[in-house]
Amino acid sequence: MTELTEEQKRDLEAAAFRRLVAHLRERTDVQNIDMMNLAGFCRNCLSNWYRDAAEAAGIPLSRDDSREVVYGMPYDDWKAKYQKEASATDLAAFEVNRPKE
C-alpha cells in the first residue's frame, strides 16, 4: 500500500465523507430505518459521529447543526419532505438490530 502522510489520510477521509454525505442527500428514497436494519447506522448516526468529532476537537456543535450538515437542510424539513411511515416489519427488525447503548 502507498504510504500516506497523516495530512493525506485526513484529506482522503474527508473526501470520502463528503461523497457519502452527497450520496445520502441524493438517495432520499432510502429511509433511515432501512439503513439501520441493513447496515447498523443511518444519517442520524453519521450526524452524531460528526458532532462527537467536533466535541472532541473542542468545537461546539448542536445536534440540529450536525444533522443539517448530513441532511443538507434542517432535519424537520427533511422528515416532512422525505420520511415515510415505517412498516410494522421494519419497526420489528429495528428492535432486533438497534444499537445497544
C-alpha positions, -999 to 999 in steps of 0.1 A, spaced: 0 0 0 11 35 -7 25 53 23 4 83 31 11 112 53 -14 120 81 -25 150 61 -31 129 30 -51 104 51 -72 132 66 -78 147 32 -89 114 16 -111 105 46 -127 140 44 -133 135 6 -149 101 12 -171 115 40 -182 144 16 -190 118 -11 -210 97 13 -230 127 25 -237 138 -11 -248 103 -19 -272 101 11 -286 135 2 -294 122 -33 -309 90 -21 -338 104 -3 -358 73 -12 -336 53 12 -352 56 47 -331 57 78 -348 27 92 -338 7 61 -302 18 66 -303 9 103 -318 -25 96 -293 -33 68 -261 -15 79 -265 -7 116 -262 31 111 -282 59 95 -280 95 87 -287 104 123 -258 82 135 -235 98 110 -245 133 122 -239 121 158 -204 109 149 -198 143 133 -209 161 164 -188 138 186 -157 146 165 -165 183 168 -168 180 206 -135 160 208 -119 189 189 -134 214 213 -158 228 187 -194 234 200 -219 219 176 -256 213 183 -275 182 173 -296 202 149 -265 218 133 -248 184 129 -279 169 113 -281 198 89 -245 190 78 -256 155 69 -291 161 56 -283 194 37 -313 210 53 -330 212 87 -339 177 99 -376 186 104 -377 198 68 -361 166 55 -386 145 76 -416 164 62 -404 160 26 -389 125 25 -396 104 56 -423 77 52 -441 58 79 -422 27 89 -439 -6 85 -446 -29 114 -420 -53 99 -394 -25 97 -400 -15 133 -398 -51 145 -365 -56 126 -352 -23 141 -359 -35 176 -337 -65 169 -310 -46 151 -309 -13 170 -276 -3 186 -272 -13 222 -261 15 244 
